[in-house]
């Protein structure tokens, strides 16, 4: 994901830059292959009613551009709020895309292979390490034809990947044959 940060009528502070990088990393974890470009503009405004700053985030996604704009007195909370709104918009956009694909009889997920990285049977979840080195969360309810107690670290599995609230997750998991 390409990131461009602009400051207009104000000096870009190091704390703002760090917060933008943190928020970018969150987006990369959850929407790495979806968000193509990200532009953040922080502008000092002269509007006496709206406050001293405007934060605008422009995200390019396939076949669309998403824009979030927030105005206020302090930049850091505006950045947080703008990125939160963008995350919700991205989540909704993906939901709509999946709904359209589902209605068109196109598979929602693609079978993927990975290795069980961690299993916590007492807490009913685990993680799969994908072959592209990402961690994929799974819940005990996603297991097919195997109990979580029978699953061990290092087992090869097949899974269907979807986007969850906190990032990639497996909607189903079964042992690879």
Backbone bond lengths (Angstrom), bond angles and torsions (degrees), N, CA, C in turn:
res aa  C-N    CA-C-N  psi(-1)  N-CA   C-N-CA  omega(-1)  CA-C   N-CA-C  phi
1 X - - - 1.450 - - 1.526 107.86 -
2 X 1.301 114.87 127.15 1.457 120.66 178.46 1.528 108.94 -84.83
3 X 1.334 117.55 132.64 1.461 122.47 -179.85 1.515 109.31 -118.87
4 X 1.333 115.18 132.78 1.463 120.99 174.36 1.523 107.38 -128.92
5 X 1.322 116.76 128.45 1.461 122.03 -179.64 1.525 108.09 -118.16
6 X 1.349 115.89 130.67 1.466 121.44 178.72 1.520 109.64 -124.94
7 X 1.306 115.58 144.65 1.463 121.19 172.42 1.530 107.18 -123.96
8 X 1.332 115.28 126.96 1.467 120.09 -179.18 1.521 109.17 -117.49
9 X 1.309 116.54 127.97 1.467 124.08 179.40 1.524 112.32 61.52
10 X 1.334 117.27 19.92 1.458 121.72 179.79 1.530 108.27 -157.08
11 X 1.325 115.92 149.55 1.465 121.56 176.59 1.521 109.23 -81.61
12 X 1.328 117.23 132.23 1.460 122.10 179.98 1.530 109.14 -72.41
13 X 1.336 116.85 116.08 1.466 121.50 -178.11 1.524 110.55 -83.60
14 X 1.323 115.48 149.75 1.460 121.46 -178.12 1.528 111.43 -60.70
15 X 1.330 118.37 -38.85 1.465 122.29 178.99 1.519 111.91 -62.14
16 X 1.325 116.46 -37.42 1.467 120.40 177.95 1.523 109.72 -66.42
17 X 1.345 115.37 -45.17 1.466 120.79 -179.68 1.529 110.61 -60.34
18 X 1.331 117.35 -42.08 1.469 121.49 178.98 1.523 110.14 -63.07
19 X 1.336 117.42 -44.32 1.463 121.15 179.86 1.533 111.05 -63.36
20 X 1.307 117.32 -40.51 1.464 121.61 177.75 1.527 109.90 -61.87
21 X 1.327 117.35 -43.57 1.467 121.19 178.44 1.528 111.13 -63.14
22 X 1.351 117.32 -41.24 1.471 120.91 177.75 1.533 110.32 -60.62
23 X 1.318 116.06 -46.74 1.465 120.55 -179.19 1.537 110.86 -66.02
24 X 1.325 116.70 -35.94 1.467 120.63 177.08 1.530 109.74 -62.50
25 X 1.338 116.97 -42.44 1.467 120.89 178.96 1.525 111.40 -61.60
26 X 1.341 116.98 -38.74 1.467 120.06 176.63 1.530 110.28 -62.17
27 X 1.325 116.05 -43.82 1.465 119.93 178.38 1.523 110.88 -63.10
28 X 1.334 116.93 -40.07 1.460 120.28 179.04 1.524 111.51 -62.46
29 X 1.338 116.74 -39.92 1.465 120.09 179.38 1.522 111.36 -62.65
30 X 1.316 116.74 -39.73 1.464 120.48 -173.06 1.524 114.67 -97.02
31 X 1.338 117.75 -30.23 1.462 120.72 -172.63 1.522 111.70 -135.22
32 X 1.332 117.14 37.45 1.470 121.68 -173.91 1.523 113.04 -55.93
33 X 1.318 117.55 -44.66 1.462 119.64 -176.19 1.530 112.43 -89.77
34 X 1.331 117.40 -0.06 1.458 120.30 -176.00 1.528 112.07 -101.93
35 X 1.329 118.41 -45.41 1.464 122.02 -179.43 1.526 108.71 -84.76
36 X 1.321 116.28 120.50 1.456 120.87 -177.00 1.528 112.25 -90.44
37 X 1.329 116.44 -47.21 1.470 122.06 -178.95 1.522 108.71 -135.35
38 X 1.328 115.01 148.57 1.463 120.55 179.41 1.521 107.92 -136.43
39 X 1.333 116.08 128.61 1.459 120.65 177.52 1.519 108.24 -126.06
40 X 1.329 116.54 130.15 1.458 122.52 178.57 1.525 107.55 -119.13
41 X 1.332 115.27 125.92 1.466 120.51 179.08 1.523 108.07 -120.29
42 X 1.343 115.84 125.56 1.462 121.50 175.12 1.523 106.29 -113.22
43 X 1.344 115.54 122.00 1.451 119.68 -174.90 1.525 110.11 -128.36
44 X 1.316 115.69 132.40 1.460 120.40 172.39 1.525 106.45 -80.50
45 X 1.334 116.12 124.93 1.465 120.16 -177.49 1.519 110.11 -105.72
46 X 1.322 115.20 164.40 1.461 120.39 178.65 1.519 111.13 -109.61
47 X 1.342 115.99 8.33 1.460 119.98 179.92 1.521 109.41 -73.27
48 X 1.306 116.96 118.12 1.460 120.26 -176.94 1.527 112.27 -73.22
49 X 1.322 118.85 -24.06 1.466 120.65 -178.49 1.523 112.41 -85.12
50 X 1.314 117.26 -32.93 1.445 120.27 -173.82 1.521 114.07 -91.71
51 X 1.260 121.30 -8.30 1.452 121.62 -178.63 1.503 111.11 105.65
52 X 1.309 114.52 -174.39 1.447 119.70 -171.66 1.509 116.12 -93.42
53 X 1.345 119.66 -13.11 1.460 120.24 -174.56 1.521 111.75 -138.22
54 X 1.320 114.01 152.68 1.461 120.79 171.04 1.522 107.22 -129.08
55 X 1.335 115.83 129.41 1.460 122.02 175.61 1.522 107.01 -110.91
56 X 1.329 115.02 125.58 1.461 120.15 179.30 1.522 107.64 -124.47
57 X 1.340 115.44 131.24 1.464 121.39 176.45 1.523 107.63 -118.96
58 X 1.318 115.40 128.78 1.456 121.78 177.30 1.527 107.52 -119.45
59 X 1.329 116.50 120.50 1.460 121.83 -179.65 1.517 109.21 -117.36
60 X 1.325 116.17 127.94 1.462 121.19 175.94 1.516 108.62 -95.44
61 X 1.324 115.52 124.52 1.459 122.28 176.55 1.526 106.84 -124.02
62 X 1.326 118.95 164.57 1.463 118.82 -178.97 1.533 112.05 -54.23
63 X 1.301 115.95 125.14 1.468 124.61 177.32 1.523 115.06 64.72
64 X 1.325 118.83 18.86 1.469 119.82 -179.06 1.531 110.31 -162.87
65 X 1.323 114.72 163.86 1.461 122.57 173.14 1.520 107.05 -132.97
66 X 1.321 116.35 132.30 1.460 121.10 -179.34 1.530 107.93 -112.02
67 X 1.341 116.02 135.36 1.458 121.90 -177.83 1.522 109.16 -126.87
68 X 1.342 115.42 131.64 1.468 121.59 174.82 1.514 107.25 -126.38
69 X 1.333 116.53 132.68 1.461 121.34 -179.85 1.524 108.99 -132.13
70 X 1.340 116.06 129.56 1.462 121.88 178.78 1.519 109.26 -132.11
71 X 1.347 115.43 139.64 1.465 121.11 179.63 1.513 109.58 -121.23
72 X 1.343 116.25 145.92 1.455 120.25 178.44 1.511 112.32 176.46
73 X 1.323 114.49 -170.32 1.464 121.65 -174.05 1.528 113.80 -88.40
74 X 1.364 117.29 -30.10 1.463 121.40 -173.69 1.527 108.98 -124.62
75 X 1.327 116.51 132.10 1.464 121.49 -171.65 1.521 113.34 -71.22
76 X 1.326 118.98 -46.18 1.472 121.18 -173.36 1.532 112.82 -56.67
77 X 1.351 119.62 -49.13 1.468 118.64 176.89 1.537 112.60 -63.62
78 X 1.324 116.80 -31.90 1.463 120.31 176.80 1.528 110.81 -64.94
79 X 1.333 116.61 -40.47 1.459 120.64 177.23 1.526 110.66 -61.35
80 X 1.329 115.67 -47.19 1.462 120.74 -178.86 1.528 110.26 -60.40
81 X 1.328 115.73 -48.36 1.466 120.50 -178.59 1.532 111.22 -63.25
82 X 1.331 117.05 -42.64 1.463 120.86 -179.15 1.533 110.84 -64.45
83 X 1.322 117.79 -43.00 1.468 120.27 178.21 1.528 111.31 -67.02
84 X 1.347 117.12 -35.55 1.474 120.00 176.58 1.528 110.50 -63.13
85 X 1.321 116.92 -43.98 1.466 121.05 178.96 1.532 109.91 -64.10
86 X 1.338 117.01 -42.60 1.461 120.65 178.51 1.531 110.46 -60.94
87 X 1.322 117.49 -42.43 1.466 121.27 178.85 1.519 110.83 -60.27
88 X 1.334 116.93 -43.25 1.461 120.19 177.96 1.536 111.02 -64.03
89 X 1.326 117.16 -40.08 1.463 120.69 178.66 1.531 111.04 -64.35
90 X 1.339 116.42 -41.43 1.457 120.46 178.84 1.527 111.09 -64.42
91 X 1.318 115.51 -42.45 1.463 120.58 179.33 1.534 110.16 -61.33
92 X 1.325 116.39 -44.49 1.467 121.16 179.45 1.528 110.79 -65.97
93 X 1.318 117.46 -40.58 1.463 121.80 178.92 1.529 110.12 -60.88
94 X 1.337 117.53 -45.39 1.463 121.39 178.54 1.524 111.03 -64.74
95 X 1.327 116.80 -38.31 1.464 120.50 178.53 1.534 109.86 -60.96
96 X 1.333 115.93 -44.37 1.463 120.13 179.48 1.526 111.24 -64.97
97 X 1.326 117.09 -40.00 1.465 120.75 178.68 1.525 109.80 -63.09
98 X 1.328 117.02 -45.01 1.466 120.90 178.97 1.527 110.67 -63.17
99 X 1.337 116.67 -38.85 1.464 120.76 -179.92 1.528 109.85 -64.38
100 X 1.324 116.91 -43.57 1.463 121.01 179.08 1.524 109.80 -63.53
101 X 1.318 116.97 -45.39 1.464 120.55 179.83 1.520 110.54 -63.57
102 X 1.312 116.77 -41.11 1.455 121.05 -179.37 1.522 110.14 -62.74
103 X 1.312 116.89 -41.61 1.455 121.65 -179.52 1.519 112.11 -70.25
104 X 1.317 117.53 -22.75 1.463 121.72 -178.70 1.527 111.69 -93.45
105 X 1.323 117.23 13.21 1.461 122.96 -178.64 1.521 113.06 58.11
106 X 1.316 116.59 31.64 1.457 121.92 173.91 1.516 106.47 -99.03
107 X 1.333 117.93 136.43 1.461 118.40 -178.21 1.519 111.66 -57.95
108 X 1.306 115.36 135.39 1.457 122.24 179.85 1.520 110.63 -74.55
109 X 1.308 117.09 -34.06 1.451 121.28 -175.61 1.518 109.31 -127.49
110 X 1.301 115.17 160.40 1.440 121.60 175.05 1.520 106.82 -115.33
111 X 1.335 116.33 135.87 1.462 118.87 176.99 1.517 108.82 -62.69
112 X 1.317 115.15 132.30 1.453 120.86 178.55 1.511 108.41 -128.73
113 X 1.335 116.15 157.69 1.455 121.38 179.49 1.522 109.14 -114.68
114 X 1.315 115.29 149.93 1.455 120.67 178.06 1.510 110.43 -164.40
115 X 1.327 115.03 -172.89 1.459 122.21 -179.11 1.520 108.21 -125.67
116 X 1.336 116.04 137.16 1.469 119.82 178.10 1.524 107.68 -64.33
117 X 1.316 115.41 122.53 1.461 122.40 -176.81 1.517 111.61 -95.74
118 X 1.338 116.74 -35.93 1.458 121.85 -177.96 1.517 108.33 -158.01
119 X 1.333 116.06 138.54 1.465 121.26 177.15 1.518 107.72 -130.43
120 X 1.326 115.95 133.94 1.457 122.32 176.03 1.534 108.17 -125.20
121 X 1.362 117.29 83.34 1.466 120.37 -174.93 1.528 113.12 -60.88
122 X 1.332 116.82 -32.37 1.469 119.52 -178.23 1.523 111.82 -71.46
123 X 1.334 116.87 -24.32 1.460 120.34 179.00 1.533 111.54 -107.05
124 X 1.325 117.03 3.87 1.475 124.24 172.07 1.526 114.94 65.22
125 X 1.334 118.16 34.03 1.461 119.34 176.68 1.520 110.28 -150.97
126 X 1.321 115.13 172.66 1.453 121.25 176.72 1.517 110.16 -164.66
127 X 1.354 115.32 -176.74 1.456 121.16 178.98 1.519 109.61 -132.90
128 X 1.311 114.82 143.45 1.459 122.84 176.03 1.524 106.96 -109.59
129 X 1.325 117.19 137.82 1.467 121.55 173.61 1.525 106.28 -96.07
130 X 1.334 115.33 114.53 1.463 119.50 -179.84 1.531 108.49 -74.17
131 X 1.326 116.15 166.28 1.457 119.22 -178.88 1.523 112.34 -71.72
132 X 1.327 117.18 -14.66 1.467 119.60 173.09 1.528 110.72 -97.22
133 X 1.357 116.22 22.64 1.473 124.77 171.06 1.525 114.82 67.86
134 X 1.341 118.23 26.56 1.458 120.37 174.90 1.517 109.22 -100.03
135 X 1.336 116.21 153.42 1.458 120.68 175.61 1.518 109.02 -95.24
136 X 1.335 116.49 127.21 1.454 123.00 -179.24 1.526 107.31 -114.75
137 X 1.319 117.28 121.57 1.460 123.20 179.16 1.531 109.76 -75.61
138 X 1.344 116.93 144.30 1.458 119.81 168.46 1.524 109.87 -141.27
139 X 1.322 115.36 149.51 1.462 122.34 177.08 1.519 108.15 -104.73
140 X 1.298 116.24 155.31 1.459 122.88 -179.99 1.537 111.19 -52.35
141 X 1.323 117.48 -35.84 1.467 121.24 -178.62 1.533 113.04 -65.83
142 X 1.330 117.26 -17.29 1.462 120.68 -179.57 1.528 112.46 -83.93
143 X 1.325 118.10 -10.24 1.465 121.69 -176.48 1.528 111.05 -72.45
144 X 1.334 116.04 136.13 1.461 122.81 178.93 1.524 108.90 -113.52
145 X 1.333 117.05 124.25 1.462 123.51 174.51 1.524 114.60 60.16
146 X 1.314 117.52 26.17 1.462 121.68 176.07 1.522 108.78 -157.88
147 X 1.320 115.87 143.38 1.462 120.60 176.66 1.523 108.79 -89.66
148 X 1.310 116.47 153.54 1.462 120.33 -177.47 1.533 111.54 -63.44
149 X 1.330 116.51 -28.99 1.468 120.74 178.91 1.527 111.53 -68.38
150 X 1.324 117.78 -24.32 1.463 122.21 -179.40 1.527 112.24 -85.70
151 X 1.308 116.99 -12.04 1.457 122.26 -178.12 1.521 109.85 -85.05
152 X 1.324 117.10 137.12 1.467 121.24 -179.07 1.526 109.99 -128.56
153 X 1.321 115.97 155.64 1.461 120.77 176.00 1.518 108.42 -61.02
154 X 1.328 115.93 135.57 1.453 121.03 -179.62 1.516 113.64 97.26
155 X 1.346 118.67 -10.52 1.462 121.54 177.43 1.528 110.00 -67.33
156 X 1.324 116.82 136.21 1.463 121.22 175.36 1.528 108.56 -81.31
157 X 1.329 115.81 134.20 1.459 120.75 -177.80 1.524 110.70 -135.54
158 X 1.314 114.64 158.95 1.462 123.17 168.26 1.517 106.40 -109.37
159 X 1.334 117.68 147.62 1.467 119.95 -177.98 1.522 110.20 -153.73
160 X 1.323 114.69 160.50 1.460 122.08 173.42 1.515 107.58 -106.93
161 X 1.322 116.90 125.49 1.467 120.96 -174.91 1.525 111.15 -99.84
162 X 1.335 114.85 135.04 1.461 121.82 173.12 1.520 107.57 -133.87
163 X 1.331 116.38 174.42 1.462 120.92 175.45 1.511 108.45 -98.06
164 X 1.336 116.11 124.64 1.453 121.43 175.92 1.511 110.58 -100.85
165 X 1.321 116.63 -172.49 1.465 121.08 -179.97 1.519 112.49 -61.73
166 X 1.333 116.56 -32.42 1.460 120.00 -175.20 1.515 112.70 -114.88
167 X 1.323 117.31 15.76 1.453 119.42 177.72 1.508 112.14 129.67
168 X 1.343 115.97 -161.57 1.457 119.33 -176.47 1.522 112.12 -66.37
169 X 1.324 116.06 139.57 1.458 120.34 176.63 1.513 108.64 -145.64
170 X 1.329 115.15 157.72 1.455 120.62 179.59 1.519 109.22 -92.05
171 X 1.319 116.78 128.61 1.462 120.54 177.28 1.524 110.46 -83.87
172 X 1.335 116.78 -22.73 1.459 122.16 173.50 1.540 108.39 -152.84
173 X 1.323 116.16 151.55 1.465 122.51 -179.77 1.516 108.40 -141.92
174 X 1.330 116.79 134.93 1.464 120.53 172.61 1.519 109.01 -143.90
175 X 1.324 116.50 155.99 1.455 121.00 179.25 1.524 110.08 -64.64
176 X 1.325 116.29 140.57 1.457 120.64 175.15 1.522 107.65 -76.82
177 X 1.316 115.63 140.92 1.483 119.23 -177.80 1.487 112.38 -86.39
